[in-house]
């Protein structure tokens, strides 16, 4: 709930359900996910997230607000997860097919797979997948504030220590911004949900990208929003 630019965003109503619920609906269509765990904080203002998560049938883990890496490690231990798929709750357009593809890129010879190292997907379809051992190593070794806050930043800080795999899209749509961090972001996502009836069924992101590009007005809604740098 503590977003600096859009407080309370994950529980905002998005065409009849919370943004958190919309993301979970989509993730349940991913064939590679065994269960969904919401890793939130122990702050009282996040009690509402706990209540909503349980109502939606998800597991909930509460941990540090500042040390997000420790929170993730705790959630993995509590749920006995051996493979972790990291999706943030501000991505209500997450495509379950993309999630399955990133999971498929992980192997015993790879520590970390994602579609974020080289950006070709719309921002808001970010997916990171790693083994529990990789998460435990990061938790033991990471000391910088960015690495403790941004979970996988240690992999970017120390690339020689990790074997990585990158999913690259056939067509570069990295200029599209479908994450929700500002009022403009939410306005765009709400418009897409309403216009293309996305509450009924998830549309393949490539089809949605084509429709967005066919309407220049949609491209302008949040084109001026700058993504926050994880290093700051």
Secondary structure by P-SEA (a helix, b strand, c coil): ccccccccccccccccccaaaaaaaaaaaccccccccccccccccaaaaaaaaaaabbbbbbccccaaaaaaaaaaaaacccbbbbbccccccccaaaaaaaaaaccccccccccccccccccccbbbbbcaaaaaaaaacccccccccccccccccccccccbbbbbbcccccccccccccaaaaaaaaaaaaaaccccccccaaaaaaaaaacccccccccccccccccc
